[in-house]
Amino acid sequence: MTLWGGRFTAAMDETLWNLSESYSFDHVLYAHDIEGSMAHVRGLEAAGLLTSAECATLLDTLSSIKGEFLAGTFERHASDEDIHMAIERRATELAGNIGAKIHTARSRNDQVATTLRLFTRDALSEIARQALALVDTLVQVGQRNPQAYLPGYTHLQRAQPVLLSHHLHAHAWSLTRDVDRVLDARTRMNVSPLGAGALAGTSLPIDPSVTSELLGFDEPFANSMDAVSDRDFVAEALFDIALLGVHLSRMGEELVLWTTSEFNFATLGDDFTTGSSMLPQKKNSDVAELARGKSGRLVGNLTGLLVTLKGLPLTYNRDLQEDKEPLFDSVKQVTLVLAAMNGAYQSMIFNAAAAAAAADDQLLVAIDVAERLVAEGLPFRQAHEVAGGLVGRAVREGRLLADIVADEPTLAHHRDLFERGAALSNRRSPGSSGPAAAPGQSTRLSERIAALRARI
Ligand code: ARG
């Protein structure tokens, strides 16, 4: 018998039960549900709806139920529809009539909204922590290879040389924005729905601000109907995770390229690569491919929830139960990817010689020739034309751009532009890819990381 069986004369059909039960996936909420219930019980005591002795009994009961979950001894009964019912049923078994008071002035509608906010708040904090750990690793890989440089690409065509640290910091900056977003979402969602009841509050004298404060929310809900029907916080969490996943996917794609024989810019450790069941020579960057692959599902989870929410009338509708699996899945998958990508970058050996050889492609100096001419007073569009003409000749005649410049009496004094590494070190504008601009950028990035870490 379910806990709401009073008005029913027939048991639920098995097919409906299978459709309806959510314990099979929402049991992961047990700790947050118990946390919410403990605050609720104390709120009932503050309202005079429980005696202090009853409150103490219920708190003890709830903590021993938590102990059962932790020890793996909690037994689900066949009639436990979801985690909330399972815990209430067990509390009543353990504490008899006092347990039967636990759901006073509460509905599963405000209960589940509270529990899910508590879960999401913790999950977002953990994701922020892990994303910053990955940022740290990217910074360290740059520091381990301070001189290393590679071609920067546009259209996946070689464009200009960039320091490896500069390149990795580009990813780090996008991850810091992800962390910023996750922390913003966490602030916005930090409103307690507990006390909203089924949808309209209660005639019993509870004060939602008591439980709000106990649970570390910034404030209680203002509108009971909004409190039980709002799942914006889940949608926001799923968006933030999806975008983080998209960033991880782009990083994954890059690692796949870098570790090909064709690029050969990097190798991953044996502990972060996989072999082939047939081809003995294979060393595959599956970690990076999975980082790329998981993003599809993260975007799917967001899309699925938005579609679920789209047509819902106020207030709680059972459709809302569909918020959980996408949320749990996205949290779990992005956590797996963050941890594995962190390890993969830590294991990465950057092949500085191969990357430098690609970046030393003389055609990448063409812009520096043009900019020299600009420095000598030529309008940029004409300088571009001159440099483009030189590149055209180099390509057609199969000669080095440096030789063509050296042979040209009016340009020969610009030969120094072709010295090894010159194209990189000439890049000095603030925020640019050369060594002169690097320290300022590192400072800005470390300041951002420290500020974000302080907010977690
Ligand atoms: N398992 C349900 C959910 O996740 C709990 C709320 C059920 N409320 C109700 N009125 N049936 O949404």
Boltz pocket constraint, residues with backbone or C-beta under 6 A from the ligand:
constraints:
  - pocket:
      binder: B
      contacts: [[A, 20], [A, 22], [A, 81], [A, 82], [A, 84], [A, 108], [A, 109], [A, 112], [A, 316], [A, 317], [A, 318], [A, 320], [A, 321]]
      max_distance: 6.0
